[in-house]
Amino acid sequence: MATEVQEAAKLQQLAHENPDDIEVAAGRDREQLEGWVPALATEAETREALEKAFDYRGDVTITRKDGSVVEGYLFDRRSGSSLSDSYVRIIPSKERTKVNVAYSEIAALAFTGRDTAAGKTFEAWVKKYWEKKAAGERNIQIEPEKLD
């Protein structure tokens, strides 16, 4: 455990650093996906859109080729060699079940829910951290925001 002097020296050193320069792991660019309805014309477009849906932290709406609709949080995907043996797993927003949908069954995809991770980057947290630290706060922690 670091002493207060060591912590103060480290904080002073890091205060002059650019957060992008000290980040250890390369981050992934966040796109504004909320409200996006991707074209699923090709297999590659379908796979790419569903990968983005997996990373999305809001609800998506999937319309199947039979006309049925599933709206909820896409929490898992399994990529197989073809669209028929690849599938996504969704927790519907109005049920407590898990639904499997094969990629080949998907006619349309829409990013319909609010992206709960929008604006919640590491850089934003670091900025808030330094503001709180400069104000003299101690025991600064990451705390989740209240959900709507």
N, C-alpha and C positions, 0 to 999 in steps of 0.2 A: 504494500500500500504506500502510495506516495505521500510525502509530507506536504504541508501547506506551501512551503517554500518551493519545493519541486513542482507542485501543481501550478503555482503562480508563474514560475519560469516557463513551463510548457505552454500555458495559456498565452503568455506574452509572446512567445515564439510563434504560435499558431495564429495569433491575431493579425499578423502581417502576411500570412499565407493566403493564396487564392484557394477556395474550397475545391476547385477543379484540379488544382495541382496536387493536393494532398489526398484526394480520393484514391483508395486502394484498388477497388474493383471498378471496371468500366461499367457505367450505367447504361440503361437503355432509354433512348429518346421516347418521350411520352407524346403521343399524338392526341389531338382533340378528336375523339371518336364518338362522343355523345351526340346522338341524332344521325349518325352515319348509317347509310344503307348501301353496303357494298354490292357490286355486280358479282355474281357467282357464275360467270359464263364458262370458265374453264376449271379444270381440276386444280391448277396452281392457284387461281384466284380464290377458290373455295377453301383450300388448305390455309392460305395466308390469312384470309378473313377470320377463320375459326381460331387460328393461333392468336390473333389480336383480340378476339372475343374471350379467349382464355385469360389473357393478361388484363382485360378490362375489369374494373372493380365496380361494375353496375350491372343491372339486369339487361338481358338481350331478349329479343323476340325472334323465335324461329318459326317460320311457316313451312310445314311439310308439303310435299308434292300432293298428298291426298287432301290438302286444304286445312288440316288441323293446325292449331297454333299452340306453341309452348312458350310462355314468358317466365323468365326467372334468371337465376345466377348460374352461369356456366362454370363449374368448378373442376372439371376434368375432361381430358380428351385423350383418345388413343388413336394414334396414326398408324394405319396398316399399309399394305402395298397398293390397295385400291380404295376408292371411295366407299365401296360396299362393306369392306372390313375395317373401316375407320369410323369412330363414333365419338360423340360428345356426351357428357353427363351433366344434367341440369337439375337444380333444385327449383321447382316451380314456385313462384312468388305467393301463390294462394294454397299451396299444399305442403305437406311434410313428407313428401316422397322424393325419390330420385328417378329421373327419366333418362333413358338412353335413346339417342337419336343417331342413326347412321348418317354419315356425310352424304351418302347417295340419296337419302330421303329428303334432304333440305332443298327447298325451292327458293327461300328468301331468308335473309338475316338482317336484323336491325338492332342497333345499339340504342335502346329505348330508355334505359334507366339512367339516373344521375350517376356520374362517375365519382364515387366516394374518395378516390385517391387523387383527383385533380388538384393541382397546386400543393400537394403534400410531398415535395421533393426533399431529399437530404439537404440540399442547399438552403431551402426555406427553413428547415429545422435548425441548421447551423446558424443562420442569421438570427432567428429568435433566441437561440441559446446565447449567442454573444450579447444580444440586447439585454437579456435577463442577467447575465454575468456582469455586464457593465453597470447595471442598476444595483448590484450587490446581492442579488438573490443567491441562495445556497441550495444544495440538493435538487438541482434542476433535473426533471425527468420528462420523458416522452409520455404524454397522456393522450388517450384517444378522445376524439371529439364525440359529442353525443349524436346519436343517429336520429333522423327525423321520425 
